[in-house]
Amino acid sequence: MATATQRKRALPSIESMFDSLPDEDSDEYTIKLKEIVLDNDLLSREDDVVKYLCSTSSVYRFAAFYALLIICREYNNHSKYNSYVDRFASEFTSYNLYKIVLSTYFRNNGILGERDDYKRAIKFAEDACQAMPTNLAIKHHFSEIIALVIEESIDIDSTIISKAIERLDDVIIAHPNHAKYYCTQGRLIAAMGDYSRATANVKKALDLEVVVDKDSMIRIGQYNYYLLQIKMMMENNQVDSKIGKFNSSFQEMEHNMDSIKTQYLEYLAFFSSVLAFILVTVNLVSKVDDFNKCAGIIIMFAGALVVVFGVFRMLLYFSTKVKLGTIKIIICNVIGLFLLVTGFLVGNQTLLQWLQP
């Protein structure tokens, strides 16, 4: 039976794995490198890759560095990914994929709590797309970051979302059977509010996922997580809609109650004024012998009541949500003042003197 040391020696050397890789700017570079990581069990040989990276100056150092980052991404180990970037990335600034490395670095910072770094992640992803406009893996990376940023409830321009959807469409057209792309598309569609289509896309990702892949169970878990997240978004939207309808109905009820209350107060003030006017008139007629003075006082009292009623309506205008007609308030006050002046003139017989030839 072979020992653990013998099995390890049977594995190919780190450097020999990378000699068949395409150019770093190629669409296939990331795909091929990920296949190497999975097929050669580099997920459990991370220390060997680090030792190789630290001990060699060969042309395959970038491949070893990027393989480390792929290992971290497979395990969603954001902190370790960023530690490798801090340690080694400055040596590879001349590579176009360096922009994607930084984009993922700042995305990880956002996930770890530095939310402002999400915007920097988008910037570097856009720079990478501009540098390699035909690279499908980079287009998918851009779309995936936009989906994450939306899910984190960070404001983002709608044109950027549209660009992410358009780029992802290009990726799916080129690779119509790649499961993860449909999951990302579902996440973006969910952000636009079409939850049924989003659910269908993530379910398609589950159908297309090849279970024999070594990391397939991790992806299947992620797809199911996003399905649950979309369902929660749909239910939250329904709850928000019901709350919105309730608030609208409540505001309408509140407005109606204010209107009824205002009308009640107006009727009460009006009938109180009429009652007071009648009582004062009867009392004056019984006690004042001079007709002109009696008529003048009654008219002035009526004018005073009308002015008070107008002021009362004005107070209601500013103290309730029901807005009364301002023209009616003005007319009411004008009539009241007119009656006051007329009553004064009648009571002092001034009006009769003006009317005599």
FISE-713152 format. One record per residue (C-alpha): residue in one letter; x, y, z. Coordinates in Angstrom, 1 decimal, always signed. Last residue first. Example, Ala and Ser with C-alpha at 12.3 -4.5 7.8 and 13.67 -1.06 7.14 Angstrom:
BEGIN
+------+--------+--------+--------+
: code :     xx :     yy :     zz :
+------+--------+--------+--------+
:    s :  +13.7 :   -1.1 :   +7.1 :
:    a :  +12.3 :   -4.5 :   +7.8 :
+------+--------+--------+--------+
// end
This chain:
BEGIN
+------+--------+--------+--------+
: code :     xx :     yy :     zz :
+------+--------+--------+--------+
:    p :  -81.0 : +115.1 :   +0.3 :
:    q :  -81.0 : +112.6 :   +3.1 :
:    l :  -78.9 : +109.4 :   +2.4 :
:    w :  -75.8 : +110.7 :   +4.0 :
:    q :  -77.7 : +111.7 :   +7.2 :
:    l :  -79.3 : +108.3 :   +7.3 :
:    l :  -75.9 : +106.6 :   +7.1 :
:    t :  -74.5 : +108.8 :   +9.9 :
:    q :  -77.4 : +107.8 :  +12.2 :
:    n :  -74.8 : +106.7 :  +14.8 :
:    g :  -76.2 : +103.2 :  +15.0 :
:    v :  -76.5 : +103.0 :  +11.2 :
:    l :  -72.9 : +104.1 :  +10.6 :
:    f :  -71.6 : +101.7 :  +13.2 :
:    g :  -73.7 :  +98.9 :  +11.9 :
:    t :  -72.5 :  +99.5 :   +8.3 :
:    v :  -68.8 :  +99.5 :   +9.4 :
:    l :  -69.3 :  +96.2 :  +11.3 :
:    l :  -71.3 :  +94.7 :   +8.5 :
:    f :  -68.6 :  +95.5 :   +6.0 :
:    l :  -66.0 :  +94.1 :   +8.2 :
:    g :  -67.9 :  +90.8 :   +8.5 :
:    i :  -68.5 :  +90.7 :   +4.7 :
:    v :  -64.8 :  +91.2 :   +4.1 :
:    n :  -63.9 :  +88.4 :   +6.6 :
:    c :  -66.3 :  +85.9 :   +5.0 :
:    i :  -65.0 :  +86.8 :   +1.5 :
:    i :  -61.4 :  +86.2 :   +2.6 :
:    i :  -62.3 :  +82.8 :   +4.2 :
:    k :  -64.2 :  +81.8 :   +1.1 :
:    i :  -61.3 :  +82.7 :   -1.1 :
:    t :  -59.0 :  +80.6 :   +1.1 :
:    g :  -61.0 :  +77.5 :   +0.5 :
:    l :  -60.4 :  +75.1 :   +3.3 :
:    k :  -57.4 :  +72.7 :   +3.4 :
:    v :  -57.9 :  +69.5 :   +5.3 :
:    k :  -54.6 :  +68.6 :   +7.0 :
:    t :  -55.6 :  +70.6 :  +10.0 :
:    s :  -54.1 :  +73.5 :  +12.1 :
:    f :  -53.4 :  +76.1 :   +9.4 :
:    y :  -56.8 :  +76.1 :   +7.7 :
:    l :  -58.6 :  +75.5 :  +11.0 :
:    l :  -57.2 :  +78.8 :  +12.3 :
:    m :  -58.5 :  +80.5 :   +9.1 :
:    r :  -61.9 :  +79.0 :   +9.6 :
:    f :  -62.0 :  +80.4 :  +13.1 :
:    v :  -60.9 :  +83.8 :  +11.8 :
:    g :  -63.8 :  +83.8 :   +9.3 :
:    f :  -66.2 :  +82.8 :  +12.1 :
:    v :  -64.9 :  +85.6 :  +14.3 :
:    v :  -65.4 :  +88.0 :  +11.4 :
:    v :  -68.9 :  +86.8 :  +10.8 :
:    l :  -69.7 :  +87.1 :  +14.5 :
:    a :  -68.4 :  +90.6 :  +14.6 :
:    g :  -70.4 :  +91.5 :  +11.5 :
:    a :  -73.6 :  +90.2 :  +13.2 :
:    f :  -72.8 :  +92.1 :  +16.3 :
:    m :  -72.3 :  +95.3 :  +14.2 :
:    i :  -75.7 :  +94.7 :  +12.5 :
:    i :  -77.4 :  +94.1 :  +15.9 :
:    i :  -75.7 :  +97.2 :  +17.4 :
:    g :  -76.7 :  +99.4 :  +14.4 :
:    a :  -80.3 :  +98.1 :  +14.4 :
:    c :  -80.6 :  +98.9 :  +18.1 :
:    k :  -79.0 : +102.3 :  +17.7 :
:    n :  -81.3 : +103.1 :  +14.8 :
:    f :  -84.4 : +101.8 :  +16.6 :
:    d :  -83.8 : +103.8 :  +19.7 :
:    d :  -85.8 : +102.1 :  +22.5 :
:    v :  -83.1 :  +99.6 :  +23.6 :
:    k :  -84.1 :  +97.0 :  +26.2 :
:    s :  -86.5 :  +94.5 :  +24.6 :
:    v :  -85.0 :  +94.8 :  +21.1 :
:    l :  -81.5 :  +94.4 :  +22.5 :
:    n :  -82.3 :  +91.2 :  +24.4 :
:    v :  -84.0 :  +89.6 :  +21.5 :
:    t :  -81.1 :  +90.5 :  +19.2 :
:    v :  -78.5 :  +89.2 :  +21.7 :
:    l :  -80.2 :  +85.9 :  +22.0 :
:    i :  -80.7 :  +85.5 :  +18.3 :
:    f :  -77.1 :  +86.3 :  +17.5 :
:    a :  -75.8 :  +84.0 :  +20.2 :
:    l :  -77.9 :  +81.2 :  +18.7 :
:    v :  -76.7 :  +81.9 :  +15.2 :
:    s :  -73.1 :  +82.0 :  +16.3 :
:    s :  -73.4 :  +78.7 :  +18.2 :
:    f :  -75.0 :  +77.3 :  +15.1 :
:    f :  -72.1 :  +78.4 :  +12.9 :
:    a :  -69.4 :  +77.4 :  +15.4 :
:    l :  -70.9 :  +73.9 :  +15.8 :
:    y :  -71.3 :  +73.5 :  +12.1 :
:    e :  -67.7 :  +74.5 :  +11.5 :
:    l :  -66.4 :  +72.2 :  +14.2 :
:    y :  -68.4 :  +69.3 :  +12.7 :
:    q :  -67.1 :  +70.1 :   +9.2 :
:    t :  -63.5 :  +70.2 :  +10.5 :
:    k :  -63.9 :  +66.9 :  +12.3 :
:    i :  -65.4 :  +65.3 :   +9.2 :
:    s :  -62.6 :  +66.5 :   +7.1 :
:    d :  -60.0 :  +65.4 :   +9.6 :
:    m :  -61.6 :  +62.0 :   +9.7 :
:    n :  -61.6 :  +61.8 :   +5.9 :
:    h :  -57.9 :  +62.7 :   +5.8 :
:    e :  -57.0 :  +60.1 :   +8.4 :
:    m :  -59.0 :  +57.5 :   +6.5 :
:    e :  -57.1 :  +58.4 :   +3.3 :
:    q :  -53.8 :  +58.3 :   +5.2 :
:    f :  -54.7 :  +54.9 :   +6.6 :
:    s :  -55.7 :  +53.6 :   +3.1 :
:    s :  -52.4 :  +54.8 :   +1.7 :
:    n :  -50.5 :  +53.4 :   +4.7 :
:    f :  -52.2 :  +50.0 :   +4.2 :
:    k :  -51.5 :  +50.0 :   +0.5 :
:    g :  -47.8 :  +50.7 :   +1.2 :
:    i :  -47.7 :  +48.0 :   +3.9 :
:    k :  -49.2 :  +45.5 :   +1.5 :
:    s :  -46.6 :  +46.5 :   -1.2 :
:    d :  -43.8 :  +46.3 :   +1.4 :
:    v :  -44.9 :  +42.8 :   +2.4 :
:    q :  -45.0 :  +41.7 :   -1.2 :
:    n :  -41.5 :  +43.1 :   -1.8 :
:    n :  -40.3 :  +41.4 :   +1.3 :
:    e :  -41.7 :  +38.1 :   +0.0 :
:    m :  -40.0 :  +38.5 :   -3.4 :
:    m :  -36.7 :  +39.5 :   -1.8 :
:    m :  -37.0 :  +36.5 :   +0.6 :
:    k :  -37.6 :  +34.2 :   -2.4 :
:    i :  -34.6 :  +35.7 :   -4.2 :
:    q :  -32.4 :  +35.0 :   -1.1 :
:    l :  -33.6 :  +31.4 :   -0.9 :
:    l :  -32.7 :  +30.9 :   -4.6 :
:    y :  -29.4 :  +32.6 :   -4.0 :
:    y :  -28.6 :  +30.2 :   -1.1 :
:    n :  -29.6 :  +27.3 :   -3.3 :
:    y :  -27.2 :  +28.4 :   -6.0 :
:    q :  -24.4 :  +28.9 :   -3.4 :
:    g :  -24.9 :  +25.3 :   -2.1 :
:    i :  -24.8 :  +24.0 :   -5.6 :
:    r :  -21.6 :  +25.9 :   -6.2 :
:    i :  -19.9 :  +24.4 :   -3.2 :
:    m :  -21.1 :  +20.9 :   -4.2 :
:    s :  -19.7 :  +21.4 :   -7.7 :
:    d :  -16.1 :  +22.0 :   -6.4 :
:    k :  -14.8 :  +18.6 :   -7.3 :
:    d :  -16.8 :  +18.4 :  -10.5 :
:    v :  -18.9 :  +15.2 :  -10.7 :
:    v :  -22.1 :  +17.2 :  -10.0 :
:    v :  -22.1 :  +19.0 :  -13.3 :
:    e :  -24.3 :  +22.1 :  -12.8 :
:    l :  -26.8 :  +22.5 :  -15.6 :
:    d :  -29.9 :  +21.8 :  -13.6 :
:    l :  -28.8 :  +24.0 :  -10.7 :
:    a :  -28.0 :  +26.8 :  -13.1 :
:    k :  -31.4 :  +26.4 :  -14.6 :
:    k :  -32.9 :  +26.8 :  -11.2 :
:    v :  -31.0 :  +30.0 :  -10.8 :
:    n :  -32.4 :  +31.3 :  -14.1 :
:    a :  -36.0 :  +30.3 :  -13.3 :
:    t :  -35.8 :  +32.1 :   -9.9 :
:    a :  -34.6 :  +35.3 :  -11.6 :
:    r :  -37.4 :  +35.0 :  -14.2 :
:    s :  -40.0 :  +34.7 :  -11.4 :
:    y :  -38.3 :  +37.5 :   -9.4 :
:    d :  -38.4 :  +40.2 :  -12.0 :
:    g :  -37.6 :  +43.1 :   -9.7 :
:    m :  -34.5 :  +44.5 :  -11.4 :
:    a :  -32.3 :  +43.2 :   -8.6 :
:    a :  -33.8 :  +39.8 :   -9.3 :
:    i :  -32.7 :  +40.0 :  -12.9 :
:    l :  -29.1 :  +40.6 :  -11.7 :
:    r :  -29.2 :  +37.6 :   -9.4 :
:    g :  -30.7 :  +35.4 :  -12.1 :
:    q :  -28.0 :  +36.4 :  -14.5 :
:    t :  -25.4 :  +35.5 :  -11.9 :
:    c :  -27.0 :  +32.1 :  -11.5 :
:    y :  -27.2 :  +31.7 :  -15.3 :
:    y :  -23.5 :  +32.3 :  -15.6 :
:    k :  -22.7 :  +29.8 :  -12.9 :
:    a :  -24.2 :  +26.9 :  -14.9 :
:    h :  -22.2 :  +27.1 :  -18.1 :
:    n :  -24.3 :  +25.5 :  -20.9 :
:    p :  -24.8 :  +28.6 :  -23.1 :
:    h :  -21.1 :  +29.5 :  -23.2 :
:    a :  -20.6 :  +32.1 :  -26.0 :
:    i :  -24.2 :  +33.3 :  -25.8 :
:    i :  -24.0 :  +33.2 :  -22.0 :
:    v :  -20.9 :  +35.5 :  -22.0 :
:    d :  -22.4 :  +38.1 :  -24.3 :
:    d :  -25.6 :  +38.2 :  -22.2 :
:    l :  -23.4 :  +38.8 :  -19.2 :
:    r :  -22.0 :  +41.9 :  -20.9 :
:    e :  -25.4 :  +43.2 :  -21.6 :
:    i :  -26.7 :  +42.5 :  -18.0 :
:    a :  -23.6 :  +44.3 :  -16.5 :
:    k :  -24.1 :  +47.3 :  -18.9 :
:    s :  -27.7 :  +47.6 :  -17.9 :
:    i :  -26.7 :  +47.6 :  -14.2 :
:    i :  -24.1 :  +50.3 :  -14.9 :
:    t :  -26.7 :  +52.3 :  -16.7 :
:    s :  -29.0 :  +52.0 :  -13.7 :
:    d :  -26.5 :  +53.9 :  -11.6 :
:    i :  -25.7 :  +52.2 :   -8.3 :
:    d :  -26.9 :  +52.8 :   -4.7 :
:    i :  -25.6 :  +50.1 :   -2.3 :
:    s :  -28.2 :  +47.7 :   -1.0 :
:    e :  -25.7 :  +44.9 :   -0.5 :
:    e :  -27.7 :  +42.8 :   -3.0 :
:    i :  -27.0 :  +45.6 :   -5.5 :
:    v :  -23.3 :  +45.4 :   -4.9 :
:    l :  -23.3 :  +41.6 :   -5.2 :
:    a :  -25.1 :  +41.8 :   -8.6 :
:    i :  -22.7 :  +44.5 :   -9.8 :
:    i :  -19.7 :  +42.3 :   -8.7 :
:    e :  -21.0 :  +39.3 :  -10.6 :
:    s :  -21.5 :  +41.4 :  -13.8 :
:    f :  -17.9 :  +42.6 :  -13.7 :
:    h :  -16.6 :  +39.1 :  -13.1 :
:    h :  -18.7 :  +37.8 :  -16.0 :
:    k :  -17.2 :  +40.3 :  -18.3 :
:    i :  -13.7 :  +39.4 :  -17.0 :
:    a :  -14.3 :  +35.7 :  -17.8 :
:    l :  -15.6 :  +36.6 :  -21.2 :
:    n :  -12.4 :  +38.4 :  -22.3 :
:    t :  -13.2 :  +40.3 :  -25.5 :
:    p :  -12.9 :  +43.8 :  -24.1 :
:    m :   -9.5 :  +43.1 :  -22.4 :
:    a :   -8.2 :  +46.5 :  -21.2 :
:    q :  -11.6 :  +48.1 :  -21.2 :
:    c :  -13.1 :  +45.1 :  -19.3 :
:    a :  -10.2 :  +45.3 :  -16.8 :
:    d :  -10.8 :  +49.0 :  -16.2 :
:    e :  -14.5 :  +48.3 :  -15.6 :
:    a :  -13.5 :  +45.6 :  -13.0 :
:    f :  -11.1 :  +48.1 :  -11.4 :
:    k :  -13.8 :  +50.7 :  -11.1 :
:    i :  -16.4 :  +48.2 :   -9.8 :
:    a :  -14.0 :  +47.1 :   -7.0 :
:    r :  -13.4 :  +50.7 :   -6.1 :
:    k :  -17.1 :  +51.3 :   -5.7 :
:    y :  -17.3 :  +48.2 :   -3.5 :
:    d :  -14.5 :  +49.7 :   -1.3 :
:    d :  -16.9 :  +52.1 :   +0.4 :
:    r :  -18.5 :  +49.1 :   +2.1 :
:    e :  -15.4 :  +48.2 :   +4.2 :
:    g :  -17.2 :  +45.5 :   +6.2 :
:    l :  -15.6 :  +42.2 :   +5.2 :
:    i :  -17.8 :  +41.9 :   +2.1 :
:    g :  -16.6 :  +45.3 :   +1.0 :
:    n :  -12.9 :  +44.4 :   +1.6 :
:    n :  -13.5 :  +41.2 :   -0.5 :
:    r :  -14.8 :  +43.4 :   -3.3 :
:    f :  -11.7 :  +45.5 :   -2.9 :
:    y :   -9.5 :  +42.5 :   -3.4 :
:    t :  -11.7 :  +41.1 :   -6.2 :
:    s :  -11.2 :  +44.3 :   -8.2 :
:    l :   -7.5 :  +44.3 :   -7.3 :
:    v :   -7.0 :  +40.9 :   -8.8 :
:    i :   -9.2 :  +41.8 :  -11.8 :
:    k :   -6.9 :  +44.8 :  -12.4 :
:    y :   -3.8 :  +42.5 :  -12.1 :
:    l :   -5.3 :  +40.4 :  -14.9 :
:    n :   -3.8 :  +42.9 :  -17.3 :
:    y :   -0.3 :  +41.9 :  -16.1 :
:    s :   +2.3 :  +44.7 :  -15.6 :
:    t :   +1.3 :  +45.0 :  -11.9 :
:    f :   +2.6 :  +41.5 :  -11.1 :
:    e :   +5.2 :  +41.9 :   -8.4 :
:    s :   +2.9 :  +44.2 :   -6.4 :
:    a :   +0.5 :  +41.3 :   -6.1 :
:    f :   +2.6 :  +39.2 :   -3.8 :
:    r :   +2.1 :  +39.8 :   -0.1 :
:    d :   -0.9 :  +42.2 :   -0.1 :
:    v :   -2.6 :  +40.0 :   -2.7 :
:    y :   -1.9 :  +36.9 :   -0.7 :
:    s :   -3.4 :  +38.5 :   +2.4 :
:    n :   -6.4 :  +39.6 :   +0.4 :
:    y :   -7.1 :  +36.0 :   -0.7 :
:    k :   -6.6 :  +34.8 :   +2.9 :
:    s :   -9.2 :  +37.3 :   +4.2 :
:    h :  -11.7 :  +36.5 :   +1.5 :
:    n :  -11.7 :  +32.7 :   +2.0 :
:    n :  -14.7 :  +31.8 :   -0.2 :
:    y :  -13.3 :  +28.3 :   -0.4 :
:    e :  -13.2 :  +28.3 :   -4.2 :
:    r :  -12.1 :  +31.9 :   -4.2 :
:    c :   -9.1 :  +31.1 :   -1.9 :
:    i :   -8.0 :  +28.3 :   -4.3 :
:    i :   -8.4 :  +30.6 :   -7.3 :
:    l :   -6.2 :  +33.2 :   -5.6 :
:    l :   -3.5 :  +30.6 :   -5.0 :
:    a :   -3.7 :  +29.6 :   -8.7 :
:    y :   -3.2 :  +33.3 :   -9.6 :
:    f :   +0.1 :  +33.4 :   -7.7 :
:    a :   +1.2 :  +30.1 :   -9.3 :
:    a :   +0.3 :  +31.4 :  -12.8 :
:    f :   +2.1 :  +34.6 :  -12.0 :
:    r :   +5.2 :  +32.7 :  -11.0 :
:    y :   +5.2 :  +30.6 :  -14.2 :
:    v :   +7.8 :  +32.7 :  -16.0 :
:    s :  +10.4 :  +31.4 :  -13.5 :
:    s :  +11.8 :  +33.3 :  -10.5 :
:    t :  +11.4 :  +30.5 :   -8.0 :
:    s :  +11.4 :  +30.0 :   -4.2 :
:    c :   +8.6 :  +32.1 :   -2.9 :
:    l :   +6.0 :  +31.0 :   -5.6 :
:    y :   +7.0 :  +27.4 :   -5.3 :
:    k :   +6.6 :  +27.5 :   -1.5 :
:    v :   +3.2 :  +29.1 :   -1.8 :
:    v :   +2.1 :  +26.5 :   -4.3 :
:    d :   +3.3 :  +23.7 :   -2.0 :
:    d :   +1.4 :  +25.3 :   +0.9 :
:    e :   -1.8 :  +25.3 :   -1.1 :
:    r :   -1.6 :  +21.6 :   -1.8 :
:    s :   -5.1 :  +20.6 :   -0.7 :
:    l :   -7.0 :  +22.8 :   -3.2 :
:    l :   -4.1 :  +22.0 :   -5.6 :
:    d :   -5.7 :  +18.6 :   -6.1 :
:    n :   -4.2 :  +18.3 :   -9.6 :
:    d :   -7.6 :  +18.2 :  -11.5 :
:    l :   -9.0 :  +21.1 :   -9.5 :
:    v :   -6.2 :  +23.6 :   -9.7 :
:    i :   -5.4 :  +22.6 :  -13.3 :
:    e :   -9.0 :  +23.1 :  -14.3 :
:    k :   -8.9 :  +26.5 :  -12.6 :
:    l :   -5.9 :  +27.4 :  -14.7 :
:    k :   -7.6 :  +26.3 :  -17.9 :
:    i :  -10.7 :  +28.4 :  -17.1 :
:    t :   -8.6 :  +31.4 :  -16.1 :
:    y :   -6.5 :  +31.3 :  -19.2 :
:    e :   -9.3 :  +30.4 :  -21.7 :
:    d :  -10.3 :  +34.0 :  -22.5 :
:    s :   -6.7 :  +34.8 :  -23.3 :
:    d :   -4.9 :  +37.7 :  -21.7 :
:    e :   -2.7 :  +35.4 :  -19.7 :
:    d :   -1.5 :  +33.5 :  -22.8 :
:    p :   -2.5 :  +29.8 :  -22.8 :
:    l :   -1.4 :  +27.4 :  -20.1 :
:    s :   +0.5 :  +24.2 :  -21.2 :
:    d :   +3.6 :  +24.8 :  -19.1 :
:    f :   +1.6 :  +25.5 :  -15.9 :
:    m :   +1.3 :  +22.0 :  -14.5 :
:    s :   +5.0 :  +21.3 :  -15.0 :
:    e :   +5.9 :  +24.1 :  -12.6 :
:    i :   +3.9 :  +22.7 :   -9.6 :
:    s :   +5.4 :  +19.2 :  -10.0 :
:    p :   +3.2 :  +16.3 :  -11.1 :
:    l :   +1.6 :  +14.1 :   -8.3 :
:    a :   +3.3 :  +10.7 :   -7.8 :
:    r :   +5.6 :  +12.3 :   -5.2 :
:    k :   +2.5 :  +13.1 :   -3.1 :
:    r :   +1.3 :   +9.5 :   -3.3 :
:    q :   +4.7 :   +8.2 :   -2.2 :
:    t :   +4.7 :  +10.5 :   +0.8 :
:    a :   +1.2 :   +9.5 :   +1.8 :
:    t :   +2.4 :   +5.8 :   +1.7 :
:    a :   +1.5 :   +3.4 :   -1.0 :
:    m :   +0.0 :   +0.0 :   +0.0 :
+------+--------+--------+--------+
// end
